[in-house]
Amino acid sequence: MITKRIIPCLDVKDGRVVKGVNFLGLADVSSPVKLAEYYSRCGADELVFYDITASAEGRALFTDILRQVAERVFIPLTVGGGINTVSDFDRVLKCGADKVSVNSGAIRDPDLIPAAAQRYGSQCVVISADVKRVDGEFRVFAKGGREDTGMEAVSWIARCVENGAGEVVLNSIDTDGVKGGFDLEMLDAVCRAVNVPVIASGGAGCIQDFVTLFKALPKVDAGLAASIFHFGEVQISDLKRTLRDNDITVRL
Amino acid sequence: MIAIIDYGVGNLFSLSHSLMAVGADVEVTGDAETIRRADHVVLPGVGAFGDAADKLRENGLDAVVKAMAAAGTPVMGICLGMQLLLDVSYEFGTHAGLGLIPGEVRPIAEVIPANLKIPHIGWNRLDIARPHPIFKSVKAGDCVYFVHSYSGARCDASVIATAEYGAPLTAAVAKGNVCGCQFHPEKSGDVGLGILKAFCEWDGAAT
């Protein structure tokens, strides 16, 4: 059976990993290449890189870094951030990305997902949605979670999947950073609406949160987190062993 | 030298670098002469079977692969490249394959339960059906990375590994000096690198 995936997420700005990274034994903790190699060795099933650079120079640096990672790390790589056109897909896929995640770009341009899926296949196109509760409904937010689009999230995500997105990353703004567990209610609503892999993001604080996630929602395929891995609060190898001990299928 | 056949489908970046990582002398090429000089041949591929088969024929590379397979050169197909080794595909119509390994390419939807997601995407355990030199470093329980909606059917005795996804899906096939992996060894971490290394070391002798 397909294993549940554990995915560390790295935010990259001007060629360096941002958000505090605190590892013992890693000399250059903000090097995306070093971190990617480290996570791959620890058993990460996939890596997500978000380019949070604004400048064109930074963007060129990002693709250069991505190429260096893809030359050394042989697990699936997903890239997001600043993906607004099909040529942005082309730019990162040529540098070794396997999947490309779109967020604000898909909100601005409804044709982006169908065009990219047509060209590269649905398995390549990931819709990454930042979602928050507003007035009793789930709303899609744009621009890194700063702007309420007014759109109801579950139907919007379902539409993205119908249009060709082959995977969903659901980031709950409500639970993000709180470290009190994943947003099970929101995830359940999305899992019921789509039949493609759903990746849970936002809220993981400890190993038990992942156990709860996969036990409560068997349709969730993967758990994504950043700081708890970067700060060593959760070791991926410990996490996967605990999942296995709880009868959750993982790759060890 | 190991030739990765470049016939205009898919991205060969990770595949070429994974082979370099295991010490291979790699050429990514669509040139028939260069391919003929290779000691090992890798046939990659993503996308739709019909398009890929057409492109391979347009470039005359189908004949080159068949001739090298007949001459005993070890050949490995990966993902769609594995499917191209079979007799026929029923993806969007009926398309002839290279016929190097008996079998058909059929939708996995025909064999898996309706509640499972398609494509079959992610890490799944490789169940070895028959020992083969390319699996010499593979241990029980090892997982590899899959992304596909179609798979080999009626490959019978050529199946060397399966993956359980509501039904045993064909994960790898082999006949004589020709083999193929439905999964992506170049994206399967150390297990995948081990399989690529073993292929580079294989002389093509049948098991």
Interface residues (C-beta under 8 A of the other chain):
Chain A: M1 I2 T3 R5 S40 D45 R67 A70 E71 R72 F74 I75 P76 L93 K94 C95 G96 D98 G121 S122 Q123 G166 E167 N195 V196 P197 D221 R251 L252
Chain B: N11 F13 S14 H17 S18 A21 V46 G47 K117 P119 H120 I121 G122 W123 N124 R125 G141 C143 Y145 V147 E164 Y165 E186 K187 S188 G189 G192 L193
